[in-house]
């Protein structure tokens, strides 16, 4: 099993999926509301585990998902994404309990060209047996399409076909950046963990996220720079988890150390053209 440990002191350079284990360690205003800072409780969650799945998509298991509910709605699968912060859920899969919807539009395009559009809202979120500290800021997605220049992206068939093909109905972003929406694990009713690790087994199609427990014998450790705004809106620390300084070398080319995102939300390796010897096209991580 591969293990990578990330220590903290728009994705730059390289984005890569580590398919079997990640450990992200924390030390420690939304468009709708500035939340009251909770007590900085990290120990309550020691050893807490969240069970997750790796559904079959086109004969493979490229993603990790977790069962979740937004606004008291039905249990749905959300993509667990270490590369982005915050909860984005397809609007028709969210409930109405505790939900405050705005008319403020949102529009985000992901690396493969898939585009989500919708509105800002706030809603309570539960996932894997955990719940947020009341309503948190989320995005209600009403349309999925392709961005300019990428007409054959995963979102080309619209929101319903996308949900059916990808086996999830939104994104649970646990990247540690500060934004109008930010990681739900930093907004839990029982506090916020100082670290989390993800271990996945594609053979059996399951994964586990564990709080405050370092994985044994990590393959490598990388420092995480602090985010430009060092605090999340609720007072917890923010880290640039999409700008980990990692070094890459392709074939006989020179090694390049560049900002890197180890991204569970993508099964593909994206390499900046400035890296010597890097592939011209993206492809699956092997």
N, C-alpha and C positions, 0 to 999 in steps of 0.2 A: 504494500500500500504506500502510495506517495503521500508525504506530509510536508506542508509548507507552513512556516510560522511567520506572521507579520507583526512586527512590534511598532507601536506608534512613538515617537519622541514627542470641463469637457475632456476625457481620457486622452492622455498624451503619450505618444510613442507607440506603445504596444499594448494590445489587450489579449489576454490568454485565459483559457479555461483550465483550472486545475480540477480534474474530474473526481478526485477521491478525497482530498482533505484540504481544508483551509483553517487557519487559526488567526483571527484578527483580534488584537488586544487594544483595549481602550485604557486611558488613565481615568480612569474615572468611570423679519417677523412674518410668522406665517401670514399668508394672504388673508386669512379669516380671523385669526386670533393669536395673541401672544400668550402662550400657556403659562400657568403658574409653575415655577420650578419645583420639582419634587425633591424630597431629601435624597442626597446622593448615596443611595443604598446599593451596594454591589454584592454584599455577602448573602443576602436572602436567597439569591438565585444560584448559589454554589451547587454545581452538579446537576442543575436542571437540564433535562433533555427534551428535545422536540423531535417527534418522529415525522419523517418526510418520505416522499415517494419519488421514483424515477420512472415516469410513464413511458410506454413504447410509442415512438413517433417515427413513422416511415421505417419500421424495423429496427430502430435503434433506441437508446435511452439517453438523449442528449441533455435533458434538463432535470433539475430538482424542483419539486413542487411541494407545497404544504397545504393542508386543508384549513380553510379560513372562513370567516364570516364578517361581512361589513354591514354595519347598520342593522344588525339583527337579522340579516338575510340568510338564505340557505347556505349550507356548507359548499364551498367551491374550492377548486384548486388554483392557487396563485403560484406563479413562477418565483422561486427564491433567487434573488439577484444581488450578488455582492458588488456589482458594478454601478448600481444606481441607488439613490436614496428615496424612500417613501413608498406609499401604497397607491397604486393605480388599479382601479377595478372597473370592469365593464358595467355601465350604469344599470343595465337590466338585471344584473346578478346581485346588486346591492339591495338591502332592505331600506326601511324608512325610519326605524327607531333611532332617535338621537341624531338624525342626519340633518344638517343645514346645508342647503345647496345655494350657490351663488350663480350669477350670470357671467362671472369672470372666465374668459376662455383660456384653455390650455392647449398647447400644441408641442409635441416632442417627437423628434425623429431619432431612431436608434441606428446603430452602426451599419446594419444590413439594409437600411433604407425604410424599414417599417415605421409608419407614422401613426401616433395616437393623438386624437383630438377629443376634447370634452370640456368640462367645466370644473372649477374649484369647488370643494365642499369640505365639510368636517363630519366625521362619523366615528363611533366606537368600532374597534377592530379586535377580533379574537383570532388566534391561530395556534394550532398545536397545543391546546389546553391553556394558553396564556391569554391575557386580555390587556388592552391599553388602559392608561389612566384617564378614562373618559373619552370623549370624542377627540380625534386627532385630525389634522389636515390631510386630506386625500384628494385624488383626482378621479372624477367620474368620467369614464371614457365612453363616448357615444359613437365614435367612428374610427375605423382602422383602414389605412390606405398605404400607398407607397410615396416616398419623397421624390423630389425631382431627380431625374437621372437614374432611378432604380425601379423601373416599371415592373420587374419580376420579383420583387421582394416578397417576404412571407405574408404581408398584408394586402396583396393584390386582389384577393377575393372578397374583401370586406370583413366586417367584424365577426359575423356568424361563422363564416368559413374559416377564419383565422382561429377562432376559439375551438372549433371542431378538430382542425388539423394539428394545432399545437397542444391540445389537452390542458389548457389553463385559461382562466377568465380574468386575468390581470396579473399584476406584478407586486410582490412583496420585496421592496428594495431595502436591503440592509447595508448598503454602502454608508460610510460614516461622514460623508460630506454634509455641510450645512446648506439648507435650501428651504423654500416655502413648505415643501413636504420633506420629511426626513425619516430616518430609520425607526420603525415601530419598536425595535428592541431597546431603543433609548427612551421609550415613552410607555413602559410597562407599569401596570398598577403596582406591582411588587418591587419596583426599582429598575435599575439598569445594570446589566452585567459588565464587568470590566474586560471580559474577553468572551469570544465564542469560537468554536471550532466546528467544522462540517466534515463528516466522514461519509462517503457514498460508496455503495457497492452496486455497480451496474449489472452484475451477474444475477442478483436476486431482485433488483429494482427498488432498493430502499436506501434511505440516508438518514442521518441523525445529526442534529445540531446540539451541541453541549455548551453550557455556559461555565465560565470561570474554571476550566480544566484544560491544561495544556496537553496537546497530543504528545505521546512519547516519540523520541527519535525523529524530529522533523528533518526533512530533506534539506531545507535551507531556511534562513531567517532574513527578513528584509525590514529595514526601518521605514516607518510611515511618517511623512512630514505632517505638521499641523496644518489644518485648513486655514485659509486666509482670515476667516472669522473664527477665532479659536473656540467659540461656544455655539451650541445649538440654541434655538430659541427658548428651550426650557432650562437652559443652564448647564447641560451636560457637555463634555468636551466634543469637539469636532475634529476629524482627521481626514487628510487627503488620501483616502484609501484607494483612489483611482490613479495615484501618482507615486506608486512604490518604485524606488530606484532599483532596477534589476538590470543585469548585464546579459546581452544576447550575442551569439556568434553563429553565423550560417556558413557551413562548409569551411573553406579555408580563409574566409574573410575575417577582418579584424573585429574584435569584441567591441560592442557599443553598449554603454550603460545609459538607459533612457527611462523616463517615467512609464510605468507599466500598471495595468489593471488586471488582477487575477479575478476573472469574471465568471461566476457560475451561471450567469444569464446568457452566455454565448458558448456554443460548442466549437467555435471557429477561432483561428488565429489571425488577428489583424496586425500587420506589421507596417510601420511607417516607411515610406520610400527612401528616407534618408539613411536607413540602416544598411550597411554594405552587405550584399549577398542575400538580402531578404527576398522572400517569394513575391512575385508580382501580383499574384492572385491570393485571395484568402482561401483557407481550407480547414478541414477538421483537424483538431489536435490529436496527435498520436504519440 
